[in-house]
């Protein structure tokens, strides 16, 4: 650390102080308690919170905060990340709230996809099947950058269903992310969170959605490096989801130059990330199919031609799109007094706020430091 600080001073570089250390993060774990959904918990003087299923990832929740001051009661509902409707594994976002929780003074709502539409959930298997068959026909590998939590498990679920129904050749599937492997184990231990479809398709037949004979969870670095050099048809699911770090970078640098292979984008790629650049350049290359001048991307300091196919399936996103966000507002049994729209790029927050205003709602997009009175 001293050497790094010295180099910063020597070259006039800005020193960024971390918000917290690893030791502080470990200490914070001792302050975390688990509570069930639909159960009121005291969090302070005359203040309670109740959690409702948000349907985003395992354990995600809408947080309903109730504050009582003398004879007045105010309710604030913070959505956090809103999930999708009809996706496999976990239950859909809550639409029916307890009678005493229906009148909301302020709803703080995310807007990640406030002006975008996803592919229909029912088409996920069909879309993934098409990409798999095209890749296997070319003799290539399918490389999927994926978030370790939630997205990886959904991919495994859909792949398992395709393999179980013999809709695609049963090529090997590798999950190359230690974190994803651990989280998948946690998913497998909590069937009480699964939706009716998962029970019907897998559990009632005595099957585990996340484990089958063609899937392998890569453990060691040596196994991972050997896999990067594997030129036979297979699937690799690896973190990080936006291609900014992790083992996915090594799979990309070994596979991105080969037109037989496919890079499949299955989630949101933030601006200025490698994943967004691959997605955008892949779309441009698809428009110029006959060109042999492949765009280049830089991975770990070296440039590589983007000759691999780049495909996108938007339906795998764990965030609800504009219609699903609207569904929370219009099809739930809530009466909402005011909205604060957060957690979205400016264009998305502005579009969803405008949509709500057209419906007659009182809406603000708070900036850092703003105060909202309820």
Secondary structure, 3 states (H helix, E strand, C coil): CHHHHHHHHHHCCCCCCCCCCHHHHHHHHHHCCCCCCCCCEEEECCEEEEEEECCCCCCCEEEEEEEEECCEEEEEEECCCCCCCCCCCECCCCCCCCHHHCEECEEEEECCCCCCCCCCHHHHHHHHHHHHHHHHHCCCCEEEECCCCCHHHHHHHHHHHHHHCCCCCCCCEEEECHHHHHHHHHHHCCHHHECHHHHHHCHHHCCCCCCCCCEEECCCHHHHHHHHCCCCCCEEEECCCCCCCCCHHHHHHHHCCCCCCEEEECCCCCCCCHHHHHHHHHHHHHHCCCCCCCCEEEECCEEEECCCEEEECHHHCCCCCHHHHHHHHHCCCCEECEEEEECCCHHHHHHHHHHHHHCCCEEECCCCCCCCCC
